[in-house]
Structure formats: C-alpha cells, structure tokens
Amino acid sequence: MVLLENDIFLSELTKLFQKAKLDGSVTMTFKRYDGRTRPAPRPDKPPLPEPTEHMCLVRAKFRSKKIATVVHQRDVNKFQVAYSSLLKGNLDGLKKLKKPKAKTKVES
C-alpha cells in the first residue's frame, strides 16, 4: 500500500475512478488513526499515551492497486471539500435500480 500526500491521493483516486468507470468498483475505507505503526502493547506493560492530535486514515482499492493517505485534524475541512467535489464529478455512472412492482390484491 502506498501512503501518499492528500493532494496526490485525490489525483490518484480520480484515476482509479476513471479506470473503474467501465468495469469494476473502488472500495473506500475511513478509519481513525492514532499514528501508531506497531500493535498496542500487552496489558502487563504501561499503556501508550493518548495522541495529541487525532487523524484519519483513508484507503482506496481498485483491483490490486491500493493507495492511502493520513488526514490530520487541521486539514479535515479542506480534504472534505476536495473529496466531495471529486465524488460529485465521478459518480455519474451509477445504474438505476429497478423497483419491483407492488402486487395489489383485488377483493371480490
């Protein structure tokens, strides 16, 4: 998995959406991230201190291509605006679901 800067991540995500437009889908994952790259210590050891800044780990996957970025708390608004405009521009190929017709009972 490739960890990218936020702007580069959004441009790569646009490329993934373009590739998935014809065939396939892009899977997105948002997860709270505390900056640790190792597992939490065992219960008998003292716990790690709480992080001073909360972050968000964003992952995207299309077939075997995986990309990720870490969004810091101070950058959330900027990232959210850019991400929402990216989604609005690339989610035009959705298929409409056919609703089943409701059966009506005719009483005699």
C-alpha positions, 0 to 999 in steps of 0.5 A: 500500500502506498501512503501518499500526500492528500493532494496526490491521493485525490489525483490518484483516486480520480484515476482509479475512478476513471479506470473503474468507470467501465468495469469494476468498483473502488472500495473506500475505507475511513478509519481513525488513526492514532499514528501508531505503526506497531500493535498496542502493547500487552496489558502487563506493560504501561499503556501508550499515551493518548495522541495529541492530535487525532487523524484519519486514515483513508484507503482506496482499492481498485483491483490490486492497486491500493493507495492511502493517505493520513488526514490530520485534524487541521486539514479535515475541512479542506480534504472534505471539500476536495473529496466531495467535489471529486465524488460529485464529478465521478459518480455519474455512472451509477445504474438505476435500480429497478423497483419491483412492482407492488402486487395489489390484491383485488377483493371480490 
